Amino acid sequence: AEWFARLGTSKSRGTKAFSLVGQVANTGLVEVPMGTSLREIVCGIGGGVLGGRALKAVQTGGPSGGCLPESLMDLPVDYERLTEAGSMMGSGGLIVMDDRTCMVDVARYFLRFLVEESCGKCTPCREGLRQLLAIYDRLVEGRGREGDVARIEALAEAVRLGSLCELGRSAVNPVLSTLRYFGEEYRAHIERRSCPAGTCRELTAYSIVADGEQKPRRAGANGSSKGSDVQGPGSRHVCNGCHLCVAACPVGAIAGERKRPHVIDQDTCISCGACFEACKTGAIRFFPKSERMVADAHAAH
């Protein structure tokens, strides 16, 4: 017991076991002394983010925990510091998220789980979480409204103060922490109808962009290419016609001959992102669907 107490910090002694999962190279159960930094756990023991992508956030403490940004990765992991940062130790879960993670959708995901877990005894938890989830459903569908952030903050505070048990009081941690550290993503969803991570389907369109092109190459319903000339003499393209995106697309929205640049039929594309993940050359980009609507409107006139 004396040896164990020598480990950790003055207030959080000993070690802690964590379940390290998500977009990290080495997943599994890890045990570290209290006070070990998140960076040591994720980038050291965990081997960093999968595929060399940028680390965006780590969610700690299970469904009721908070989401901490990359700027806090040097935070020592103990009960006090996690609470101060807007998260919690909880069950010891650590979920690693890369730059393709939408933090608005992450908060929505945990809210959906907590709505199901609520026993329904107290009104603030039962109704407050449902109302919050309804707002988040609107945000990811491009139906955000002016004042939604203030509504979320007010509802979250009411749930936190009025709930009878710890489930309700801590259920708003994912909401408040993402608002605190990733507020710009909320503003993008509400004001610009865009998802910076490119994962909210109703807000995101995908295209194959040729090297040096300013506009995405898109295919219309008849398969014709719209935008920059894709077969100009001497032109160089990021797309090498490998056909990986064609094989990955579940709806057959991508056309093109092998070893020639491909195009995405925007009328068929369901914005699932499968092509983006499959592409090995960085030829596929995403952009706000609202830009596509504006471009199509101009093209029609």
Backbone bond lengths (Angstrom), bond angles and torsions (degrees), N, CA, C in turn:
res aa  C-N    CA-C-N  psi(-1)  N-CA   C-N-CA  omega(-1)  CA-C   N-CA-C  phi
1 A - - - 1.451 - - 1.533 110.68 -
2 E 1.318 117.00 -39.52 1.465 120.18 179.55 1.528 110.49 -65.55
3 W 1.332 115.49 -41.48 1.471 119.33 178.60 1.527 110.06 -62.70
4 F 1.327 117.63 -44.21 1.458 122.26 -179.25 1.528 110.52 -62.20
5 A 1.337 116.39 -40.43 1.464 121.30 -177.67 1.523 112.14 -69.04
6 R 1.339 116.95 -20.70 1.465 119.49 178.63 1.528 111.47 -73.81
7 L 1.313 116.27 -18.51 1.458 120.47 178.28 1.527 110.02 -83.74
8 G 1.310 116.56 159.16 1.457 120.74 176.27 1.513 113.59 87.12
9 T 1.334 115.59 -151.95 1.458 122.30 -177.90 1.523 109.94 -111.80
10 S 1.322 116.20 176.37 1.463 119.89 -177.35 1.526 112.48 -64.35
11 K 1.336 117.30 -31.63 1.460 120.79 -178.74 1.525 113.49 -102.01
12 S 1.315 116.41 -24.50 1.471 120.82 178.98 1.522 107.76 -123.11
13 R 1.295 115.82 92.51 1.465 120.58 -173.57 1.526 111.71 -90.19
14 G 1.329 114.61 159.78 1.456 120.81 174.95 1.515 113.56 86.32
15 T 1.315 114.83 -154.55 1.462 121.63 -178.15 1.528 110.16 -117.96
16 K 1.312 115.11 171.05 1.462 120.63 177.92 1.525 108.83 -142.91
17 A 1.320 115.99 135.78 1.465 121.22 176.00 1.529 109.43 -92.77
18 F 1.313 116.10 133.34 1.459 121.88 179.62 1.524 110.37 -122.12
19 S 1.311 114.97 146.61 1.463 121.54 171.24 1.522 107.14 -97.17
20 L 1.321 116.04 105.78 1.464 122.28 -175.51 1.531 109.22 -94.88
21 V 1.327 116.47 112.80 1.469 121.03 -176.02 1.527 109.89 -138.65
22 G 1.311 115.89 -178.54 1.458 120.90 177.89 1.515 112.38 99.04
23 Q 1.335 116.16 -148.63 1.462 122.17 -177.12 1.525 111.09 -84.74
24 V 1.318 115.48 62.00 1.459 121.84 -178.04 1.523 108.73 -130.44
25 A 1.328 115.98 146.68 1.464 120.64 -173.91 1.524 112.70 -63.88
26 N 1.338 116.92 -44.74 1.461 121.00 -177.44 1.521 109.78 -114.16
27 T 1.310 116.96 105.92 1.458 120.61 177.82 1.525 109.88 -94.71
28 G 1.326 116.02 160.50 1.463 119.75 176.84 1.513 112.04 142.68
29 L 1.326 115.01 -172.82 1.460 121.56 177.41 1.520 109.40 -89.37
30 V 1.324 116.53 128.91 1.461 121.09 178.49 1.523 108.94 -128.02
31 E 1.308 116.53 143.36 1.462 121.50 177.49 1.519 108.72 -119.12
32 V 1.319 116.42 125.05 1.461 121.70 -177.03 1.521 109.36 -135.56
33 P 1.335 117.60 157.02 1.469 120.07 174.66 1.526 110.40 -64.75
34 M 1.309 117.07 144.17 1.461 121.01 173.15 1.527 109.00 -56.19
35 G 1.322 116.50 140.68 1.453 120.54 -178.28 1.513 113.43 97.50
36 T 1.339 117.42 -8.35 1.460 120.72 174.35 1.528 108.80 -65.55
37 S 1.314 117.38 138.09 1.465 119.58 -176.55 1.524 111.37 -74.89
38 L 1.318 114.93 154.84 1.463 120.05 175.59 1.524 110.96 -59.26
39 R 1.330 116.79 -35.90 1.461 120.12 -179.37 1.527 111.30 -64.63
40 E 1.330 116.62 -40.52 1.461 119.39 177.87 1.521 111.19 -61.89
41 I 1.327 115.96 -39.46 1.463 120.06 -178.43 1.525 110.88 -70.97
42 V 1.331 116.53 -48.70 1.463 120.82 -173.98 1.526 111.99 -76.73
43 C 1.326 116.82 -50.41 1.460 120.80 -174.25 1.525 113.21 -87.85
44 G 1.332 116.23 -26.95 1.452 119.76 178.43 1.514 111.52 -86.85
45 I 1.315 116.11 -75.54 1.465 121.19 -179.14 1.523 111.21 -63.99
46 G 1.330 116.27 -41.94 1.465 120.17 -177.18 1.514 114.70 -77.59
47 G 1.322 117.68 -13.22 1.455 120.40 177.64 1.516 115.27 78.56
48 G 1.329 116.95 10.60 1.460 120.26 177.61 1.515 113.52 85.60
49 V 1.316 114.81 -176.76 1.464 121.54 -175.64 1.524 110.50 -77.35
50 L 1.314 116.15 142.78 1.462 122.04 178.44 1.521 111.59 -57.20
51 G 1.311 115.68 138.96 1.457 120.51 174.78 1.505 114.80 68.84
52 G 1.333 117.67 10.48 1.452 120.55 179.90 1.513 114.41 71.14
53 R 1.334 117.32 15.11 1.460 120.31 179.20 1.526 110.41 -71.60
54 A 1.314 116.32 166.82 1.465 121.44 -178.22 1.522 110.67 -75.08
55 L 1.328 115.51 138.22 1.462 121.14 175.35 1.524 108.50 -75.88
56 K 1.312 116.48 127.33 1.459 120.80 -177.40 1.515 112.31 -106.98
57 A 1.319 117.37 -46.08 1.464 120.30 -175.62 1.517 110.35 -160.67
58 V 1.325 114.42 161.01 1.463 121.88 172.05 1.519 107.38 -130.54
59 Q 1.312 116.29 127.34 1.461 120.90 176.82 1.517 108.05 -98.80
60 T 1.327 116.61 125.42 1.460 120.87 -176.94 1.521 110.80 -114.83
61 G 1.324 115.93 150.57 1.460 120.23 169.07 1.504 117.60 90.49
62 G 1.328 118.88 8.84 1.454 119.27 -179.20 1.517 112.50 87.68
63 P 1.337 118.23 -169.23 1.472 121.87 -174.45 1.523 114.47 -57.49
64 S 1.333 117.24 -27.55 1.468 120.48 -179.19 1.521 112.51 -94.53
65 G 1.321 116.89 9.40 1.456 120.06 -179.88 1.514 112.04 -85.96
66 G 1.325 115.33 174.70 1.455 120.64 -179.55 1.512 111.91 -102.11
67 C 1.331 115.96 164.90 1.457 123.06 178.65 1.523 108.75 -104.73
68 L 1.319 116.16 119.24 1.461 121.57 -176.20 1.526 110.00 -105.96
69 P 1.338 117.82 135.47 1.466 121.29 -175.90 1.520 112.64 -77.75
70 E 1.318 115.51 169.78 1.462 121.73 179.82 1.520 111.34 -58.17
71 S 1.324 118.11 -31.06 1.463 121.69 -179.06 1.528 112.69 -65.09
72 L 1.324 117.82 -15.61 1.469 121.56 179.10 1.524 112.29 -106.22
73 M 1.318 117.51 16.24 1.459 119.43 -177.00 1.527 113.32 -68.96
74 D 1.323 117.67 -16.46 1.465 119.81 176.50 1.522 111.64 -89.16
75 L 1.309 117.11 6.74 1.462 121.97 178.13 1.524 110.14 -66.68
76 P 1.347 117.81 126.51 1.468 119.65 175.26 1.527 109.81 -67.16
77 V 1.307 116.78 134.52 1.460 120.85 -177.38 1.525 110.07 -84.91
78 D 1.321 115.75 105.48 1.463 121.86 169.95 1.521 107.65 -149.99
79 Y 1.309 116.75 171.29 1.463 120.53 -173.84 1.527 112.20 -59.74
80 E 1.328 116.22 -44.57 1.461 120.22 -173.92 1.528 112.14 -68.27
81 R 1.333 116.58 -47.26 1.462 119.15 -175.42 1.529 112.27 -69.45
82 L 1.307 117.59 -36.91 1.461 119.31 177.52 1.526 111.07 -64.33
83 T 1.332 116.14 -40.03 1.464 119.86 178.61 1.521 110.79 -64.93
84 E 1.336 116.77 -42.73 1.463 120.73 178.83 1.528 111.36 -61.71
85 A 1.327 116.35 -32.66 1.465 120.60 -178.30 1.524 112.50 -81.14
86 G 1.330 117.17 -3.66 1.460 120.24 178.83 1.506 114.34 95.47
87 S 1.341 116.21 16.09 1.455 120.06 178.84 1.524 109.26 -125.20
88 M 1.329 117.08 -153.38 1.454 120.77 -179.19 1.523 109.22 -162.97
89 M 1.323 115.53 161.47 1.457 120.26 175.62 1.524 110.02 -74.72
90 G 1.334 115.58 -45.17 1.458 120.98 175.79 1.512 113.34 53.50
91 S 1.316 115.47 -133.64 1.463 121.69 -176.85 1.519 112.88 -84.74
92 G 1.327 117.14 -0.17 1.459 119.63 178.98 1.518 113.94 87.81
93 G 1.307 116.71 22.89 1.459 119.29 177.31 1.519 111.58 -83.58
94 L 1.321 116.53 141.12 1.468 122.72 175.10 1.527 107.67 -131.75
95 I 1.316 116.79 109.93 1.461 121.26 179.40 1.523 108.85 -107.17
96 V 1.316 116.41 117.89 1.464 122.29 -177.92 1.528 109.40 -90.20
97 M 1.323 116.28 132.87 1.464 121.66 -178.33 1.523 110.34 -123.93
98 D 1.330 116.00 137.55 1.462 120.12 178.84 1.527 110.66 -98.85
99 D 1.329 115.84 -173.00 1.463 120.07 -173.99 1.524 113.73 -72.86
100 R 1.316 117.81 -2.39 1.460 121.15 175.55 1.526 111.10 -97.49
101 T 1.316 116.64 18.77 1.461 121.74 179.62 1.523 109.60 -104.43
102 C 1.313 116.77 126.65 1.465 121.79 176.08 1.519 108.25 -88.13
103 M 1.321 117.07 118.32 1.459 120.36 -175.59 1.525 112.23 -72.80
104 V 1.318 117.27 -26.07 1.467 120.01 174.47 1.524 109.30 -66.30
105 D 1.316 116.18 -43.52 1.461 120.33 179.47 1.523 111.63 -69.78
106 V 1.333 117.19 -31.14 1.469 120.60 176.08 1.523 110.11 -62.52
107 A 1.336 116.66 -47.44 1.466 120.11 177.94 1.527 110.43 -60.42
108 R 1.311 116.59 -39.85 1.473 121.34 177.87 1.524 110.92 -62.60
109 Y 1.316 116.60 -41.37 1.471 121.39 -179.49 1.527 111.19 -59.71
110 F 1.327 116.05 -47.58 1.462 119.19 -178.85 1.527 111.52 -71.56
111 L 1.323 117.37 -33.68 1.460 120.05 175.80 1.527 110.94 -60.93
112 R 1.326 116.29 -42.60 1.461 119.78 -179.81 1.532 110.65 -60.34
113 F 1.319 116.25 -41.42 1.462 120.49 178.18 1.526 110.99 -64.37
114 L 1.327 116.57 -44.47 1.463 120.72 -175.90 1.525 111.99 -71.15
115 V 1.320 117.59 -30.43 1.465 120.22 173.86 1.526 109.78 -60.59
116 E 1.322 116.39 -41.03 1.468 120.51 179.24 1.522 111.60 -70.93
117 E 1.320 117.22 -31.49 1.465 121.18 -177.31 1.524 112.78 -81.81
118 S 1.307 117.87 -20.33 1.466 120.68 -179.28 1.528 110.26 -62.26
119 C 1.324 116.20 133.17 1.470 119.95 -179.79 1.521 111.42 -73.79
120 G 1.333 117.52 -20.12 1.453 121.54 177.63 1.511 115.16 86.17
121 K 1.328 117.43 4.43 1.469 119.53 -176.36 1.520 112.13 -67.69
122 C 1.341 116.49 -43.73 1.470 118.12 -177.19 1.528 110.30 -105.02
123 T 1.309 114.91 140.00 1.465 121.55 -174.87 1.527 113.49 -63.59
124 P 1.347 120.02 -43.37 1.471 119.03 -178.30 1.525 113.05 -55.92
125 C 1.319 116.42 -43.58 1.463 119.64 -179.86 1.522 110.68 -72.05
126 R 1.321 116.56 -50.96 1.470 120.90 -175.31 1.528 111.84 -60.46
127 E 1.322 116.91 -53.78 1.456 120.80 -175.61 1.522 112.66 -83.62
128 G 1.325 116.24 -35.19 1.463 119.41 -179.19 1.514 112.56 -63.02
129 L 1.340 116.73 -44.78 1.462 119.95 179.99 1.525 111.23 -66.22
130 R 1.324 116.61 -37.23 1.469 119.42 178.13 1.525 111.21 -65.09
131 Q 1.313 116.38 -41.11 1.466 119.42 178.87 1.527 111.13 -66.60
132 L 1.325 116.24 -39.35 1.464 119.67 176.53 1.526 110.53 -61.88
133 L 1.323 116.35 -44.99 1.464 119.97 -179.79 1.525 111.14 -61.49
134 A 1.320 117.11 -38.16 1.470 120.49 178.63 1.528 111.16 -62.25
135 I 1.330 116.81 -38.87 1.469 120.42 177.84 1.523 110.09 -65.75
136 Y 1.330 116.58 -44.86 1.465 120.04 -179.17 1.522 111.56 -64.92
137 D 1.326 117.22 -36.03 1.463 119.81 175.65 1.524 110.31 -59.34
138 R 1.317 116.63 -39.06 1.466 120.18 178.26 1.522 111.53 -67.35
139 L 1.328 115.85 -41.12 1.464 119.96 -176.29 1.525 111.60 -60.76
140 V 1.328 117.27 -45.87 1.466 119.52 -176.44 1.521 112.04 -75.74
141 E 1.321 117.08 -12.01 1.465 120.96 177.79 1.525 112.16 -98.88
142 G 1.342 116.65 4.73 1.456 119.69 178.73 1.505 114.17 80.41
143 R 1.335 117.37 22.22 1.460 120.84 -178.68 1.531 111.49 -116.33
144 G 1.335 115.26 31.05 1.453 119.61 177.91 1.517 111.62 -67.02
145 R 1.317 116.20 152.58 1.459 121.48 -177.55 1.526 110.49 -124.15
146 E 1.299 115.52 154.55 1.458 120.28 173.79 1.528 108.77 -59.53
147 G 1.309 116.55 132.05 1.454 120.82 -179.02 1.514 114.43 93.78
148 D 1.339 117.52 -1.18 1.466 119.62 -179.01 1.525 112.31 -63.87
149 V 1.328 117.23 -37.94 1.467 119.36 179.78 1.526 110.38 -61.95
150 A 1.325 116.96 -43.90 1.466 120.52 178.16 1.527 110.77 -63.74
151 R 1.323 117.06 -38.27 1.465 120.40 177.80 1.526 110.74 -63.92
152 I 1.315 115.75 -43.18 1.463 120.10 179.53 1.523 110.49 -61.42
153 E 1.327 116.36 -46.56 1.466 120.25 -179.48 1.524 111.39 -61.59
154 A 1.325 117.39 -43.51 1.465 121.02 -178.95 1.525 111.27 -65.98
155 L 1.325 116.87 -43.97 1.461 120.66 178.96 1.524 111.24 -64.50
156 A 1.337 116.19 -43.61 1.460 120.21 -179.26 1.522 111.14 -61.66
157 E 1.317 116.46 -41.33 1.464 120.01 179.07 1.524 110.64 -66.33
158 A 1.329 117.77 -38.62 1.464 121.16 178.24 1.523 111.02 -64.62
159 V 1.321 116.70 -40.70 1.468 120.64 178.01 1.522 110.31 -65.16
160 R 1.319 116.27 -44.30 1.468 120.53 -177.86 1.521 111.79 -63.23
161 L 1.325 117.23 -42.46 1.464 120.93 -176.17 1.528 112.81 -81.25
162 G 1.321 117.46 -30.05 1.455 119.64 -172.21 1.509 116.71 -98.83
163 S 1.322 117.70 -10.62 1.465 119.63 -177.62 1.524 111.34 -72.30
164 L 1.325 115.93 147.58 1.465 121.11 -176.24 1.520 113.29 -83.48
165 C 1.327 117.49 -24.91 1.469 118.76 -177.13 1.524 110.47 -127.20
166 E 1.317 114.89 174.17 1.460 120.60 -175.01 1.524 112.38 -68.96
167 L 1.335 117.94 -25.88 1.462 118.46 178.17 1.526 109.94 -60.04
168 G 1.323 116.54 -48.36 1.456 120.13 179.62 1.512 112.60 -67.37
169 R 1.328 116.36 -41.38 1.471 119.57 -177.43 1.524 112.12 -66.23
170 S 1.324 116.79 -33.18 1.469 119.75 -178.33 1.524 112.82 -96.03
171 A 1.333 117.13 -9.26 1.469 120.35 -176.07 1.519 113.13 -61.68
172 V 1.323 116.87 -23.63 1.470 119.70 -177.17 1.525 112.44 -89.80
173 N 1.315 118.87 1.86 1.466 120.61 177.91 1.530 112.56 -57.19
174 P 1.341 119.42 -46.65 1.474 118.22 177.94 1.524 112.60 -60.79
175 V 1.324 116.48 -34.31 1.463 121.32 179.63 1.525 111.00 -68.68
176 L 1.327 115.74 -54.65 1.468 120.00 -174.92 1.524 112.31 -68.44
177 S 1.334 117.85 -35.32 1.468 119.56 -179.09 1.525 111.31 -70.80
178 T 1.333 117.72 -38.96 1.469 118.52 178.01 1.526 111.20 -69.99
179 L 1.323 116.75 -34.98 1.465 119.40 174.23 1.525 110.78 -63.61
180 R 1.301 116.29 -40.64 1.463 122.06 -176.20 1.527 111.93 -68.35
181 Y 1.313 117.15 -43.48 1.460 120.53 -172.50 1.531 114.21 -102.97
182 F 1.313 117.23 -18.22 1.466 120.23 -176.36 1.530 111.10 -130.84
183 G 1.324 115.44 40.00 1.460 120.63 -178.17 1.514 113.68 -58.98
184 E 1.329 117.70 -31.78 1.461 120.92 -179.24 1.529 111.06 -62.93
185 E 1.329 116.90 -32.35 1.465 118.96 179.02 1.524 110.72 -67.94
186 Y 1.318 116.39 -36.18 1.465 119.62 175.95 1.523 110.10 -64.28
187 R 1.329 116.23 -44.30 1.465 119.48 -179.90 1.528 111.21 -62.93
188 A 1.334 116.40 -37.57 1.464 119.68 178.55 1.524 111.13 -63.58
189 H 1.323 116.53 -42.17 1.464 120.26 179.94 1.530 111.58 -65.53
190 I 1.317 115.98 -38.64 1.468 120.01 -174.59 1.528 111.96 -84.84
191 E 1.328 117.00 -49.80 1.463 120.84 -172.24 1.528 113.26 -84.09
192 R 1.338 116.59 -36.99 1.466 119.44 -175.10 1.526 113.34 -109.58
193 R 1.339 116.49 -1.51 1.463 120.45 -178.65 1.527 110.66 53.43
194 S 1.330 115.87 44.98 1.460 120.19 -179.04 1.518 110.27 -136.42
195 C 1.326 115.31 152.07 1.463 122.20 176.66 1.521 107.65 -111.63
196 P 1.342 119.06 108.42 1.463 121.22 -177.22 1.525 113.97 -56.77
197 A 1.327 117.30 -29.01 1.463 120.54 179.66 1.522 111.89 -83.18
198 G 1.317 116.69 -15.76 1.459 120.39 178.77 1.509 114.54 74.06
199 T 1.330 117.81 27.48 1.463 119.76 -177.18 1.524 114.27 -112.48
200 C 1.311 118.81 -15.69 1.467 120.82 177.40 1.530 108.22 -80.52
201 R 1.310 116.96 111.28 1.462 121.81 -170.29 1.522 113.88 -58.75
202 E 1.318 116.60 -40.09 1.459 119.47 -176.08 1.521 112.55 -70.95
203 L 1.329 116.63 -11.92 1.464 120.63 -176.79 1.519 113.15 -111.73
204 T 1.329 117.94 -5.59 1.457 120.88 -168.18 1.524 112.59 -124.33
205 A 1.321 115.65 137.54 1.463 122.38 172.61 1.528 108.19 -121.78
206 Y 1.317 116.46 153.81 1.464 121.84 -179.48 1.522 110.01 -119.46
207 S 1.323 115.33 149.85 1.460 120.04 178.59 1.514 109.42 -151.57
208 I 1.316 115.23 162.36 1.461 121.54 175.56 1.520 107.00 -105.17
209 V 1.317 116.16 119.34 1.463 121.51 -173.90 1.517 109.93 -107.52
210 A 1.308 115.93 128.57 1.454 120.54 177.06 1.514 109.82 -75.66
211 D 1.307 116.73 151.22 1.459 122.50 -178.64 1.519 109.89 -58.00
212 G 1.351 115.57 122.29 1.449 120.41 178.01 1.511 114.53 89.37
213 E 1.348 116.94 -9.10 1.457 119.00 179.57 1.511 111.01 -72.29
214 Q 1.320 116.30 146.98 1.453 121.83 177.40 1.519 111.40 -92.08
215 K 1.343 116.72 -26.21 1.455 120.43 -177.51 1.526 109.96 -117.44
216 P 1.331 117.37 146.13 1.455 120.52 176.81 1.523 110.59 -64.36
217 R 1.333 116.08 147.70 1.455 120.54 172.53 1.516 107.48 -88.81
218 R 1.324 116.54 123.82 1.455 120.66 -177.85 1.519 109.25 -127.87
219 A 1.308 115.32 148.95 1.458 120.22 176.71 1.507 109.78 -106.85
220 G 1.305 116.41 136.21 1.457 120.50 176.48 1.511 110.66 -84.25
221 A 1.320 115.69 -171.49 1.455 120.52 -176.13 1.526 112.03 -62.86
222 N 1.345 116.84 -27.81 1.460 119.55 -178.80 1.518 112.66 -89.68
223 G 1.353 116.68 3.86 1.452 120.60 177.44 1.509 114.05 86.05
224 S 1.326 118.21 -3.76 1.458 120.78 179.80 1.513 110.58 -72.27
225 S 1.329 115.72 146.46 1.458 120.32 -179.03 1.512 110.40 -83.86
226 K 1.333 116.28 135.52 1.458 121.83 177.62 1.519 108.45 -114.81
227 G 1.308 117.97 139.46 1.454 120.42 178.05 1.517 110.10 113.82
228 S 1.331 116.67 -144.95 1.453 120.70 -175.57 1.524 111.56 -67.64
229 D 1.326 115.70 154.50 1.453 121.66 177.19 1.518 108.57 -64.29
230 V 1.324 117.51 123.97 1.462 120.25 -176.07 1.519 112.07 -95.99
231 Q 1.335 118.09 -4.46 1.453 119.26 -176.20 1.528 111.31 -130.43
232 G 1.319 116.00 26.61 1.450 119.55 -179.55 1.517 111.51 -66.24
233 P 1.311 118.68 150.23 1.459 122.11 -178.53 1.519 111.67 -61.30
234 G 1.317 115.22 129.08 1.455 120.57 176.60 1.506 114.67 77.24
235 S 1.347 117.98 2.92 1.464 118.86 -177.95 1.516 110.73 -73.97
236 R 1.319 116.43 148.08 1.462 122.11 179.12 1.519 108.22 -113.90
237 H 1.309 116.82 137.29 1.449 121.44 -176.83 1.520 110.30 -124.16
238 V 1.334 115.62 146.36 1.456 119.83 173.47 1.522 108.97 -67.35
239 C 1.338 116.32 -41.29 1.464 120.68 -179.93 1.528 109.58 -68.14
240 N 1.330 116.91 127.49 1.463 120.61 179.62 1.524 112.67 -106.25
241 G 1.339 116.43 9.00 1.457 119.50 177.63 1.511 114.24 68.42
242 C 1.327 116.83 32.33 1.472 119.94 -176.68 1.525 113.21 -72.97
243 H 1.316 117.37 -17.74 1.468 122.93 176.77 1.531 113.91 78.64
244 L 1.333 119.02 4.63 1.465 120.01 179.07 1.523 110.88 -63.61
245 C 1.323 116.65 -39.34 1.465 119.67 179.72 1.522 111.23 -67.37
246 V 1.319 116.48 -36.16 1.464 120.54 178.57 1.521 110.25 -61.81
247 A 1.332 115.86 -43.54 1.460 120.23 179.91 1.523 111.92 -67.68
248 A 1.339 116.83 -31.66 1.468 120.49 -176.42 1.519 112.84 -80.36
249 C 1.321 118.00 -26.85 1.471 121.16 -175.19 1.526 111.03 -67.73
250 P 1.337 118.06 122.10 1.466 120.41 -177.22 1.527 114.33 -78.58
251 V 1.336 117.40 -10.35 1.470 119.51 -176.12 1.529 113.02 -121.27
252 G 1.328 117.55 7.72 1.457 120.29 177.86 1.511 114.28 65.66
253 A 1.335 116.14 39.08 1.463 119.96 -176.14 1.523 113.42 -88.67
254 I 1.329 118.22 -3.61 1.464 121.23 -175.58 1.524 109.98 -111.96
255 A 1.324 115.69 131.46 1.459 121.14 -179.17 1.520 109.99 -126.08
256 G 1.328 115.98 152.74 1.450 120.54 177.96 1.510 111.78 154.11
257 E 1.320 116.01 148.04 1.454 120.65 177.59 1.522 109.78 -79.65
258 R 1.312 116.37 154.37 1.461 120.66 176.69 1.527 109.63 -60.33
259 K 1.326 114.14 140.21 1.461 123.45 179.44 1.527 112.64 66.96
260 R 1.336 116.30 14.52 1.461 121.05 173.66 1.524 108.07 -126.89
261 P 1.331 118.43 149.97 1.470 120.45 -179.89 1.525 112.24 -57.02
262 H 1.318 115.96 140.14 1.455 122.39 -178.64 1.532 110.42 -99.43
263 V 1.337 115.46 168.12 1.461 121.35 176.51 1.520 109.56 -134.12
264 I 1.328 115.94 153.83 1.463 122.29 178.66 1.522 109.24 -107.17
265 D 1.312 116.31 127.26 1.461 121.92 176.25 1.522 107.91 -80.01
266 Q 1.327 116.33 106.37 1.458 120.93 -176.12 1.524 112.81 -66.07
267 D 1.324 117.05 -23.56 1.460 119.54 179.74 1.525 111.95 -75.58
268 T 1.331 116.37 -19.89 1.467 120.88 -179.29 1.522 111.83 -103.37
269 C 1.323 116.73 -30.17 1.474 122.13 -176.17 1.528 111.44 -56.93
270 I 1.336 116.05 134.97 1.471 121.41 178.31 1.529 111.81 -105.39
271 S 1.335 117.17 9.58 1.473 122.94 176.22 1.523 112.70 57.15
272 C 1.329 116.60 39.36 1.467 119.56 -179.92 1.522 112.24 -79.49
273 G 1.347 117.83 -21.34 1.453 121.48 179.18 1.511 114.81 83.97
274 A 1.340 118.15 3.67 1.466 120.50 -178.79 1.524 111.30 -61.98
275 C 1.331 117.05 -37.84 1.462 120.53 179.50 1.523 111.19 -66.53
276 F 1.319 116.04 -39.24 1.466 121.41 -179.78 1.524 110.23 -60.66
277 E 1.332 116.14 -44.14 1.458 120.44 -179.31 1.518 111.49 -70.34
278 A 1.332 117.45 -31.40 1.463 120.75 -176.91 1.522 112.84 -78.95
279 C 1.333 117.40 -28.62 1.463 121.68 -174.78 1.527 111.56 -65.57
280 K 1.323 116.48 128.82 1.466 121.92 -178.46 1.525 112.96 -98.43
281 T 1.320 117.45 -6.17 1.464 119.87 -174.46 1.521 113.95 -112.03
282 G 1.330 117.58 -0.99 1.457 119.68 -177.97 1.510 113.44 74.84
283 A 1.332 116.34 20.58 1.458 119.89 -177.06 1.515 112.89 -77.82
284 I 1.318 117.00 -21.76 1.463 119.84 -176.32 1.519 109.48 -98.66
285 R 1.308 115.73 127.47 1.462 122.53 -179.75 1.520 108.97 -119.73
286 F 1.319 115.68 160.76 1.461 119.39 172.90 1.524 109.18 -118.76
287 F 1.310 115.69 154.58 1.459 121.27 -179.94 1.524 108.07 -151.02
288 P 1.342 118.06 160.42 1.467 120.29 -179.16 1.524 111.66 -59.79
289 K 1.311 115.83 132.82 1.460 120.19 179.41 1.528 110.98 -61.90
290 S 1.331 116.66 -26.39 1.466 120.06 178.45 1.521 110.85 -62.62
291 E 1.340 118.04 -33.18 1.464 120.99 177.42 1.522 110.57 -67.01
292 R 1.318 115.72 -38.10 1.462 119.50 178.12 1.520 110.59 -63.22
293 M 1.333 116.06 -41.60 1.467 119.85 -179.60 1.520 111.22 -62.93
294 V 1.344 116.10 -40.88 1.464 120.21 178.50 1.519 110.20 -65.59
295 A 1.353 116.33 -43.96 1.461 120.53 -179.41 1.523 111.09 -63.37
296 D 1.331 116.90 -42.10 1.461 120.40 179.70 1.525 111.28 -65.83
297 A 1.341 116.22 -35.64 1.463 120.14 178.98 1.524 110.60 -65.61
298 H 1.353 115.60 -41.41 1.466 119.37 178.36 1.530 110.32 -66.08
299 A 1.352 115.62 -40.14 1.461 119.37 -178.64 1.525 111.19 -64.63
300 A 1.333 115.88 -34.10 1.466 120.38 -178.96 1.522 111.87 -67.65
301 H 1.342 115.69 -25.35 1.463 119.77 -178.90 1.533 110.82 -99.13
